[in-house]
């Protein structure tokens, strides 16, 4: 026997089990869903119609300063810019522009709604703008550079106008911000241009002053100066050579003076002529002297001519000596003059180099100032030109169109939400019912919560027989012997018979329940009948002293019965009645029987059971409910097998456990538990794990009538 536990297994072994338990509550779940959907539909008819118009804008930024390359924005920075645009769209200044543009301060609905936003610090237009923003939403479209503005209103035309007006007002606000930005930039550029202009003027003035101060009316030419110095050096070398030659001639004396060559300033041609004449005269004197002697007159004349020539040579020599001194002095003066010119030229070259360096530095400073001024002037010109084509950072990508269908209430969404809410409520109710209801449902409930073996489930005739010919459950087993209904009693009878052990003859099979109205009498009668129709000698014994249900149903005219047999006033043969249709014998209880259970504790009752064992193969005993009276506990130790009936989804598990406890407290035991009054159609849909779950698979196996 399995151990009992207070926890329901909830079919936790697989999803199919969980789904089967959910199907048990499917009607109420569907009812909740339908009711919620109907309510949602009714609400959609009551709610006012509202229309939503949306306009889309695209973020396409323009540089604030012309000529500057656009900054490379990361994805995060671009997202932040677009988010800032969205927040600006929902700002109060934009809403005030819309109020002014559409003259919404005359709209009575908005004026009434603006009362909620009116404060001492807010103007009337600002309050109306706040009312506008209450029905406005703006958001980015996915991860694109698009963002949209949506406005909701009862009037679709007004919704479209306001949405487009917000888009236009947003761009106008953006333009105003950019205009102010351009003005600030122009102001800064103007100040910078004025500063650069003054710097250029100062630099040019410094260059001009330096030229005047250094007598640099033109550009200093170092190449010309170097060429001049080179010419002076060449002339100086020539002059020095001539001075040296002149000094050498001047140092010579007398006839040793020799002409300085073709380039000499001293002419020696006269001296050479005189020397040639003297040589000729001297040769004639020598010739005359040797030929004619000292006294020859022509010799004297020749000698006089020779003396005259010598005198003339001496004069000429003196003149040449003076001329050589003058030439030497002139050559020295020329050399000194050239040296002075060379020194002056070199000094001028050095001054020109220094002045060129300083002038070049001043000119670079001036040129840099002019370049900066020109560049800034160009930027300012471009900036002024760009102002004429200035546009906002966002453009209208798709204007709002007239909404033809209302956006609120959204009937499909409301119906879906109603269905979801109804489903949630239905599931909650199903969960509460599952936890709250203490009834037993399946074989797992029996074995897990009671710890007792499970026999089988006994269905209701309506669920097990396609077209029952009677409403009496006990009679249905006779009229439909091949149905699933009757087969359930055969299974129960077989289980009781095979689990019962008796060494004294026939088997006594007890059938009881924890509470009344659990199908105990019907089950006892049907089990006895299927045993009897199966060829077994069977007796049905009624021991329910208070209700006498078996006796009332099968022997309503009986005036003697079990009590009279035990009292000795009647024999077994006198009181046993036979059911002709089944061959079942019935030992009833007479109406005069008392309600005391002591009759079941007497030796006469034990002797009666022993005699019945000898006569019958099966004695089926219909007992009283365990929790109602003590009769069943008194009888329990006489049974070879005892079945505890539990009404499907009705008998509380606590009651069943209490009945089991009372039976075991007297030293007896329950062989197994059977579920009664099971609706096979419902159980087949939700009783996963129970044999009844497979009723649909087996329904064609049984006879249909």
C-alpha positions in Angstrom: 0.0 0.0 0.0 1.4 3.4 -0.9 2.0 6.0 1.7 -0.7 8.7 1.9 0.2 12.3 1.6 -1.7 15.6 2.0 -0.3 17.0 -1.2 -2.0 16.6 -4.6 0.6 15.5 -7.3 -0.8 18.0 -9.8 0.3 15.7 -12.5 3.8 17.1 -12.2 5.4 14.3 -14.0 4.8 15.9 -17.5 3.1 18.7 -19.4 0.3 16.4 -20.6 -0.7 15.9 -17.0 -0.7 19.6 -16.3 -2.8 20.2 -19.4 -5.2 17.5 -18.4 -5.9 19.3 -15.1 -6.3 22.5 -16.9 -9.0 20.9 -19.2 -11.0 20.0 -16.1 -11.6 23.7 -15.6 -12.0 24.6 -19.3 -15.7 25.5 -19.1 -15.2 28.1 -16.4 -12.0 29.4 -18.1 -13.9 29.8 -21.4 -16.8 31.4 -19.6 -14.4 34.0 -18.0 -12.8 34.7 -21.4 -16.2 35.1 -23.1 -17.5 37.4 -20.4 -14.3 39.5 -20.4 -14.4 39.8 -24.2 -18.0 40.8 -24.1 -17.3 43.4 -21.4 -14.3 44.7 -23.5 -16.5 45.0 -26.5 -19.2 46.9 -24.5 -16.5 49.2 -23.1 -15.2 49.9 -26.7 -18.7 51.0 -27.6 -19.0 53.3 -24.6 -15.5 54.9 -24.8 -15.3 58.1 -26.9 -13.6 57.8 -30.3 -10.2 59.4 -30.6 -8.0 59.8 -33.7 -4.2 59.9 -33.8 -2.3 61.8 -36.5 1.4 61.5 -36.8 4.1 63.4 -38.7 7.6 62.2 -39.3 10.8 64.3 -39.3 14.4 63.3 -40.2 17.4 64.5 -38.4 19.8 66.1 -41.0 22.0 68.6 -39.1 23.6 71.6 -40.8 26.9 73.2 -39.7 26.5 76.3 -37.6 29.8 77.8 -39.0 30.3 77.8 -42.7 33.4 76.2 -44.1 34.0 74.0 -41.1 34.0 70.3 -41.7 31.1 68.5 -40.0 32.1 66.8 -36.8 32.3 63.0 -37.0 29.5 61.8 -34.6 29.6 58.4 -33.0 26.4 56.4 -32.9 25.9 57.2 -29.3 26.4 60.9 -29.9 24.0 60.8 -32.8 21.4 59.0 -30.7 21.8 61.6 -28.0 21.2 64.4 -30.6 18.1 62.7 -31.9 16.8 62.2 -28.3 17.4 65.9 -27.7 15.4 66.7 -30.8 12.5 64.6 -29.5 12.6 66.3 -26.2 12.6 69.7 -27.9 9.5 68.6 -29.9 7.7 68.1 -26.5 8.8 71.4 -25.1 6.5 74.2 -24.0 7.9 76.9 -26.4 7.0 74.7 -29.4 3.5 74.2 -27.9 3.1 77.9 -27.5 4.1 78.4 -31.2 1.4 75.9 -32.1 -1.2 77.8 -30.0 -0.3 81.0 -31.7 -0.2 79.5 -35.2 -3.6 77.7 -35.0 -5.1 80.3 -32.6 -6.0 77.5 -30.2 -6.5 80.0 -27.4 -10.0 80.3 -28.9 -10.7 76.6 -28.6 -13.2 76.0 -25.7 -12.1 72.4 -25.1 -8.5 73.4 -24.8 -9.3 76.4 -22.6 -11.2 74.1 -20.3 -8.4 71.6 -20.2 -5.9 74.4 -19.6 -7.4 75.1 -16.2 -5.4 72.1 -14.9 -2.2 73.7 -16.0 -2.9 77.3 -15.0 -0.5 78.8 -12.4 0.4 82.3 -11.4 3.6 82.1 -13.3 2.1 80.6 -16.5 0.4 82.7 -19.2 -2.8 81.6 -20.8 -1.0 80.4 -23.9 1.4 78.4 -21.9 -1.4 76.8 -20.0 -3.1 75.9 -23.3 0.3 74.6 -24.6 0.4 72.4 -21.5 -3.0 71.0 -22.4 -1.8 70.3 -25.9 1.3 68.5 -24.6 -1.0 66.2 -22.6 -2.3 64.7 -25.8 1.1 64.8 -27.6 3.7 62.1 -27.9 7.0 62.1 -29.7 9.4 59.2 -30.2 12.2 58.0 -32.4 11.4 55.5 -35.1 13.5 52.5 -34.3 17.2 53.1 -34.7 16.8 55.3 -37.7 17.3 59.1 -37.9 13.6 59.5 -38.1 11.4 60.6 -35.3 7.7 61.3 -35.2 5.2 63.4 -33.4 1.7 62.1 -32.7 -1.4 64.0 -31.5 -4.7 62.5 -30.3 -8.0 64.3 -30.5 -11.7 63.6 -31.0 -11.7 65.5 -34.3 -9.5 63.8 -36.9 -9.0 67.0 -38.8 -7.8 68.8 -35.7 -5.5 65.9 -34.9 -3.9 66.2 -38.3 -3.6 70.1 -38.1 -2.1 70.0 -34.7 0.5 67.3 -35.6 1.6 69.2 -38.7 1.6 72.4 -36.7 3.9 70.9 -34.1 6.3 69.7 -36.8 6.3 73.2 -38.4 6.6 74.9 -35.0 9.5 72.6 -34.0 11.4 73.5 -37.2 10.6 77.2 -36.7 11.9 77.0 -33.1 15.0 75.2 -34.4 15.4 78.0 -37.0 15.2 80.7 -34.4 17.8 78.9 -32.3 20.1 78.7 -35.3 19.5 82.3 -36.3 20.5 83.3 -32.8 23.5 81.0 -33.1 24.5 82.6 -36.4 24.2 86.1 -34.9 26.4 85.1 -32.0 28.9 83.7 -34.5 28.7 86.8 -36.7 29.3 89.0 -33.6 32.3 87.0 -32.6 33.6 87.0 -36.2 33.2 90.8 -36.4 35.2 91.3 -33.3 37.9 89.0 -34.5 38.0 90.7 -37.9 38.4 94.1 -36.3 41.3 92.8 -34.1 43.0 91.2 -37.1 42.6 94.4 -39.2 44.3 96.4 -36.5 47.1 93.9 -36.3 47.6 94.0 -40.1 47.8 97.8 -40.1 50.3 97.7 -37.2 52.5 95.1 -39.0 52.5 97.1 -42.3 53.4 100.3 -40.4 56.3 98.5 -38.7 57.6 97.3 -42.1 57.4 100.8 -43.7 59.1 102.4 -40.7 61.9 99.8 -40.8 62.5 100.5 -44.5 62.7 104.2 -43.9 64.9 103.8 -40.9 67.3 101.5 -42.8 67.1 103.3 -46.1 65.7 100.2 -47.7 63.5 101.8 -50.4 63.8 98.7 -52.4 64.5 95.1 -51.6 68.1 94.5 -50.5 70.1 92.7 -53.2 72.9 90.7 -51.7 73.9 89.2 -55.1 74.7 92.7 -56.6 76.6 93.7 -53.5 78.7 90.5 -53.7 79.4 91.1 -57.4 80.5 94.7 -56.6 82.8 93.4 -53.9 84.3 90.9 -56.3 85.0 93.6 -58.9 86.6 95.8 -56.3 88.8 92.9 -55.2 90.0 92.3 -58.8 90.7 96.0 -59.3 92.5 96.1 -56.0 94.7 93.2 -57.0 95.6 94.9 -60.3 96.3 98.2 -58.6 98.6 96.5 -56.0 100.5 94.8 -58.9 101.0 98.1 -60.7 102.0 99.8 -57.5 104.7 97.2 -56.9 105.9 97.6 -60.5 106.0 101.4 -60.1 107.9 101.2 -56.9 110.4 98.9 -58.6 110.9 101.3 -61.4 111.1 104.2 -59.0 113.8 102.4 -57.1 115.9 101.9 -60.2 118.3 104.8 -60.9 119.9 106.3 -64.0 120.0 104.3 -67.2 119.0 101.3 -65.4 115.4 102.4 -65.5 113.5 100.2 -67.8 110.0 100.8 -69.1 107.1 99.2 -67.4 105.8 97.6 -70.5 102.9 98.5 -72.6 100.6 99.0 -69.5 103.1 101.3 -67.7 102.2 105.0 -67.4 106.0 105.9 -68.1 107.0 106.2 -71.8 110.7 105.1 -72.5 110.5 105.5 -76.2 112.5 108.8 -76.2 115.1 107.2 -74.0 115.4 104.3 -76.3 115.8 106.6 -79.3 118.5 108.6 -77.5 120.3 105.4 -76.6 120.2 104.2 -80.2 121.5 107.6 -81.3 124.2 107.5 -78.7 125.2 104.0 -79.8 125.4 105.1 -83.4 127.4 108.3 -82.4 129.7 106.3 -80.1 130.3 103.8 -82.9 131.3 106.7 -85.3 133.5 108.2 -82.6 135.3 104.9 -82.1 135.6 104.4 -85.8 137.0 107.9 -86.4 139.4 107.6 -83.5 140.7 104.4 -84.7 141.0 105.5 -88.3 142.1 109.1 -88.0 143.4 109.5 -84.5 142.7 112.0 -81.8 143.2 115.0 -83.8 140.9 114.3 -86.5 138.3 117.2 -86.6 135.4 115.1 -87.4 136.2 113.1 -84.3 135.8 116.2 -82.1 132.5 116.9 -83.7 131.4 113.4 -83.1 132.5 113.6 -79.5 130.5 116.8 -79.1 127.5 115.1 -80.6 128.0 112.2 -78.2 128.2 114.5 -75.2 125.1 116.3 -76.3 123.3 113.0 -76.5 124.6 111.9 -73.0 123.4 115.2 -71.6 120.1 114.7 -73.2 120.0 111.1 -71.8 120.7 112.4 -68.3 117.9 114.9 -68.5 115.6 112.3 -69.8 116.6 109.9 -67.0 115.9 112.5 -64.4 112.5 113.2 -66.0 111.8 109.4 -66.0 112.8 109.1 -62.4 110.4 111.8 -61.4 107.6 110.3 -63.5 108.2 106.9 -61.9 107.8 108.4 -58.4 104.6 110.1 -59.4 103.3 106.8 -60.9 104.2 104.9 -57.7 102.4 107.5 -55.6 99.3 107.4 -57.9 99.3 103.6 -57.7 99.5 103.7 -53.9 96.5 106.1 -53.8 94.5 103.9 -56.1 95.3 100.9 -54.0 94.2 102.7 -50.8 91.0 103.9 -52.5 90.1 100.4 -53.7 90.8 99.0 -50.2 88.5 101.7 -48.7 85.8 100.9 -51.3 86.1 97.2 -50.5 85.7 97.8 -46.8 82.7 100.0 -47.4 81.1 97.4 -49.7 81.7 94.7 -47.2 80.1 96.8 -44.5 77.1 97.6 -46.7 76.7 93.9 -47.4 76.7 93.0 -43.7 74.2 95.7 -43.0 72.0 94.5 -45.9 72.1 91.0 -44.6 71.0 92.1 -41.1 68.4 94.4 -42.5 67.1 91.7 -44.7 66.6 89.3 -41.8 64.8 91.9 -39.7 62.7 93.0 -42.7 61.8 89.4 -43.6 60.7 88.8 -40.1 58.5 91.9 -40.1 57.2 91.0 -43.5 56.3 87.5 -42.3 54.5 88.9 -39.3 52.6 91.3 -41.6 51.8 88.5 -44.1 50.6 86.2 -41.4 48.3 88.9 -40.1 47.1 89.5 -43.6 46.5 85.8 -44.2 44.6 85.3 -41.0 42.6 88.4 -41.7 41.8 87.2 -45.3 40.8 83.7 -44.1 38.5 85.1 -41.4 37.1 87.5 -43.9 36.4 84.7 -46.3 34.8 82.7 -43.5 32.6 85.7 -42.5 31.6 86.1 -46.2 30.7 82.4 -46.4 28.8 82.7 -43.1 26.8 85.6 -44.4 26.1 83.7 -47.6 25.0 80.6 -45.7 22.5 82.6 -43.7 20.5 83.0 -46.8 20.2 79.2 -47.3 20.0 78.4 -43.6 17.6 75.5 -42.6 16.8 73.7 -39.4 18.6 70.5 -38.4 15.5 68.4 -39.0 13.3 68.3 -42.1 9.7 67.2 -42.5 9.9 63.7 -44.0 6.2 62.8 -44.0 3.5 65.2 -43.0 0.5 64.0 -41.0 -2.5 62.7 -43.0 -6.1 62.7 -42.1 -6.8 59.6 -39.9 -9.8 57.8 -41.2 -10.1 55.2 -38.4 -10.1 55.9 -34.7 -7.0 54.9 -32.8 -8.9 54.8 -29.5 -10.6 52.7 -28.5 -8.7 50.1 -30.3 -11.3 47.3 -30.5 -8.9 44.5 -31.4 -6.6 45.4 -28.6 -9.4 45.8 -26.1 -10.8 42.4 -27.1 -7.4 40.9 -26.9 -6.8 42.5 -23.5 -10.3 41.3 -22.4 -9.5 37.8 -23.6 -6.1 37.9 -21.7 -7.7 39.3 -18.6 -10.5 36.7 -18.8 -8.0 33.9 -19.3 -6.0 35.2 -16.3 -9.1 35.3 -14.2 -10.2 31.9 -15.4 -6.7 30.4 -14.7 -6.8 32.0 -11.3 -10.2 30.5 -10.5 -9.0 27.2 -11.9 -6.0 27.3 -9.6 -8.1 28.3 -6.6 -10.6 25.5 -7.4 -7.7 23.1 -7.9 -6.3 24.0 -4.5 -9.6 24.5 -2.8 -11.6 21.5 -3.9 -10.8 18.5 -1.7 -12.5 16.0 -4.0 -10.6 13.0 -5.5 -10.3 12.9 -9.3 -7.8 10.3 -10.6 -5.9 7.2 -9.7 -3.0 9.4 -8.7 -5.2 11.2 -6.2 -6.3 7.9 -4.7 -2.8 6.4 -4.4 -1.0 9.6 -3.5 -3.5 11.3 -1.1 -5.0 8.2 0.5 -2.2 5.7 0.2 -4.6 2.9 -0.9 -4.7 0.8 -4.0 -7.0 1.9 -6.8 -9.6 -0.5 -8.1 -11.3 1.3 -10.9 -13.7 4.1 -11.8 -17.5 3.5 -12.1 -19.0 5.8 -14.6 -22.5 7.3 -14.8 -24.8 5.6 -17.2 -25.3 8.8 -19.2 -21.6 9.2 -19.9 -20.8 5.5 -20.5 -23.9 4.4 -22.5 -24.7 6.2 -25.8 -28.4 5.8 -25.5 -29.4 4.5 -22.1 -32.9 3.0 -21.9 -33.4 3.8 -18.2 -32.4 6.5 -15.8 -32.0 3.9 -12.9 -28.3 3.3 -12.6 -28.8 -0.2 -11.0 -31.2 -1.2 -13.8 -28.8 0.1 -16.5 -26.4 -2.7 -15.8 -29.1 -5.2 -16.6 -30.4 -3.5 -19.7 -26.9 -2.8 -21.2 -24.8 -5.8 -20.2 -22.1 -5.2 -22.9 -21.6 -1.5 -22.2 -18.7 0.3 -20.6 -20.9 1.0 -17.6 -21.6 -2.6 -16.8 -17.9 -3.5 -17.6 -16.9 -1.2 -14.8 -18.8 -3.3 -12.3 -17.3 -6.4 -13.7 -13.8 -4.9 -13.2 -14.7 -4.0 -9.6 -16.2 -7.4 -8.9 -13.1 -9.1 -10.4 -10.8 -6.9 -8.3 -12.7 -7.7 -5.1 -12.9 -11.4 -5.9 -9.2 -11.9 -6.7 -8.0 -9.8 -3.8 -10.2 -11.7 -1.3 -8.8 -14.8 0.3 -10.9 -17.2 2.3 -10.2 -20.6 3.6 -13.8 -21.1 4.9 -15.6 -21.3 1.6 -17.3 -18.4 -0.1 -15.8 -14.9 -0.2 -17.4 -12.0 1.7 -17.0 -8.8 -0.3 -17.8 -5.6 1.7 -18.7 -2.4 -0.1 -18.8 0.8 1.9 -18.2 4.6 1.7 -17.2 7.4 3.9 -20.3 9.5 3.4 -23.9 8.8 2.2 -25.0 9.3 -1.4 -21.7 8.0 -2.9 -23.3 5.2 -5.0 -22.8 2.5 -2.5 -26.1 0.7 -2.9 -26.0 0.9 -6.7 -22.5 -0.4 -6.7 -23.3 -3.3 -4.3 -26.3 -4.3 -6.4 -24.5 -4.1 -9.7 -21.4 -6.0 -8.5 -23.6 -8.7 -7.1 -25.6 -8.9 -10.3 -22.5 -9.2 -12.6 -21.2 -11.9 -10.3 -24.5 -13.7 -10.5 -24.9 -13.4 -14.2 -21.3 -14.7 -14.5 -22.4 -18.0 -13.1 -21.3 -17.4 -9.5 -23.6 -18.3 -6.6 -24.0 -14.9 -5.2 -25.8 -13.4 -2.3 -26.5 -9.7 -1.7 -26.7 -8.9 2.0 -28.2 -5.6 3.2 -26.6 -4.4 6.5 -27.5 -0.7 6.3 -29.8 -0.8 9.3 -31.0 2.8 8.8 -31.5 3.3 5.1 -32.2 -0.4 3.9 -31.5 0.9 0.4 -30.9 -2.6 -1.1 -34.1 -3.9 0.5 -36.2 -1.0 -0.6 -34.9 -1.4 -4.2 -35.0 -5.2 -4.6 -37.4 -6.5 -1.9 -39.8 -3.7 -1.0 -42.5 -6.2 0.1 -40.3 -8.1 2.5 -41.6 -8.4 6.0 -38.9 -10.6 7.4 -35.2 -10.5 6.9 -31.8 -10.5 8.5 -33.0 -9.5 11.9 -35.5 -12.3 12.1 -32.9 -14.8 11.0 -30.5 -13.7 13.8 -33.4 -13.8 16.3 -34.3 -17.3 15.2 -37.8 -16.5 14.2 -37.1 -17.2 10.5 -34.7 -19.3 8.5 -32.4 -18.3 5.7 -34.6 -20.0 3.2 -37.6 -18.0 4.5 -36.1 -14.6 4.0 -33.8 -15.0 0.9 -35.4 -13.7 -2.3 -34.1 -14.5 -5.7 -33.9 -12.2 -8.7 -35.1 -14.2 -11.6 -33.4 -12.1 -14.3 -29.9 -12.6 -12.8 -30.2 -15.5 -10.4 -29.0 -13.2 -7.6 -30.2 -14.0 -4.0 -31.0 -11.1 -1.8 -31.0 -11.2 2.0 -33.0 -8.1 3.0 -33.7 -6.2 6.1 -37.2 -6.1 7.3 -38.7 -2.7 8.1 -39.1 -3.8 11.8 -35.4 -4.2 12.3 -33.8 -2.1 15.0 -30.9 0.3 14.5 -28.4 -1.2 16.9 -25.2 -2.5 15.5 -24.8 -5.0 18.3 -26.5 -7.6 16.2 -23.3 -7.8 14.0 -21.3 -8.6 17.1 -23.3 -11.7 18.1 -22.3 -15.3 17.7 -25.5 -15.7 15.7 -24.3 -13.3 13.0 -20.9 -15.0 12.8 -22.7 -18.3 12.5 -24.9 -16.9 9.8 -21.9 -15.7 7.8 -20.3 -19.1 8.1 -23.4 -20.8 6.8 -23.6 -18.3 4.0 -20.0 -19.1 3.0 -21.0 -22.7 2.6 -23.9 -21.9 0.4 -22.5 -19.1 -1.8 -19.3 -18.4 -3.6 -19.6 -14.6 -3.1 -21.5 -12.7 -0.4 -21.7 -9.0 -1.3 -22.4 -6.9 1.7 -23.9 -3.4 1.4 -22.8 -1.5 4.5 -23.6 1.8 6.1 -21.3 4.9 5.6 -18.2 4.6 7.8 -18.3 8.1 9.2 -22.1 8.0 9.8 -22.3 5.0 12.1 -20.1 2.3 13.6 -21.8 -0.6 11.9 -19.1 -0.9 9.1 -16.2 -1.0 11.6 -18.0 -3.8 13.5 -18.4 -5.7 10.2 -15.0 -5.0 8.8 -13.1 -7.9 10.3 -15.6 -10.3 8.7 -14.8 -9.2 5.1 -12.3 -11.0 2.9 -12.1 -7.8 0.8 -13.5 -4.4 1.4 -14.0 -1.7 -1.2 -14.2 2.0 -0.2 -16.3 4.0 -2.6 -15.4 7.6 -3.2 -17.7 9.8 -5.3 -15.7 11.4 -8.1 -14.8 15.0 -7.4 -17.2 15.2 -4.5 -16.0 13.2 -1.5 -13.4 15.3 0.3 -10.1 13.6 0.6 -10.1 14.4 4.4 -13.4 12.4 4.7 -11.9 9.5 2.8 -8.8 9.5 5.0 -10.9 9.7 8.1 -12.9 6.6 7.0 -9.7 4.7 6.3 -8.4 5.7 9.7 -11.6 4.4 11.5 -11.4 1.1 9.7 -7.8 0.5 10.4 -8.3 1.6 14.0 -10.3 -1.7 14.6 -7.7 -3.8 13.0 -9.3 -4.1 9.6 -8.3 -2.7 6.3 -9.5 -1.4 3.0 -8.5 -3.5 0.1 -8.9 -0.7 -2.5 -10.8 2.4 -3.5 -13.2 2.8 -6.4 -14.4 6.1 -7.9 -18.1 6.3 -8.5 -20.3 8.5 -10.6 -17.5 9.4 -12.9 -18.4 11.4 -16.0 -16.4 9.6 -18.6 -16.8 12.3 -21.2 -15.3 14.9 -18.8 -12.8 12.5 -17.4 -11.6 11.5 -20.9 -10.9 15.2 -21.5 -9.1 16.0 -18.3 -8.3 12.8 -16.4 -4.8 12.2 -17.7 -3.3 9.2 -16.0 -6.7 7.7 -15.2 -8.0 4.7 -17.1 -11.1 6.7 -17.9 -8.9 9.1 -19.9 -8.8 6.4 -22.6 -12.6 6.0 -22.8 -12.7 7.6 -26.2 -10.2 5.0 -27.5 -12.4 2.2 -26.2 -15.9 3.4 -26.8 -16.2 1.6 -30.2 -15.2 -1.6 -28.5 -18.4 -1.7 -26.3 -21.9 -2.4 -27.6 -23.8 0.8 -28.3 -27.2 -0.5 -27.0 
